[in-house]
């Protein structure tokens, strides 16, 4: 009986160590992924880079095609160093894409402070959601289907607004995106803590996309309400 107890105890300890290792590696790779993102954004701002300059719809579809191609490659090679390399390449590409909204923000007299505010808000949301997911004993994995539906609705609304260009709809999409992707951070970190995600490359990709979308959506809202062109 004592031997069985020791084996069970060792198994639990190994399981906990694995979870902690995945979580630690996810945070480390997530921090590293911010470097090519910033570099991509700087390059994009300097080049006045924009996918949407010609046709916004075609540009958006092209962006989705490249992004999904990267994500497919990352998932296909997540057990090797190639997956990490593709992830870092993807984050550089996302930095380039981020440069467009940064260019718009910097067109305001308070552009720098708005970008800093969006960054601080994103950091606060990430810290709060990650803490809740880590400290709480609750399993948030049941949120997955609801969040996926919400993400699809946001994506379809964003595509529709490319044609309609309704400011109120744009604000509603941004507000909904902040809520959905904040919840996704909680969901993704919870999956790691609960053992539902055992690969740190996949985990980093998921959390990175949530953080990215929260930042972009927050910045859009901040520009709409506090942007100053004087």
Buried (B, 14 or more C-beta within 10 A) or exposed (E): EEEEEEEEEEEEEEEEEEBEEBBEBBBEBBEBBEEBBBBBBBBBBEEEBBBBEEEBEEBBBBBEEBBEEBBEBBBEBBEEEBBBEBBBBBBBBBBBBBBBBBBBBBEBEBBEBBBEBBEEBBEEBBEEBBEBBEEEEEBBEEBBEEBEEBBEEBBEBBBEBBEEEEEEBBBBBBBBBBBBBBBBBBBBBBBBBBEBBEBBBBBBBBBBBBBBBBBBBBBBBBBEEEBEEE
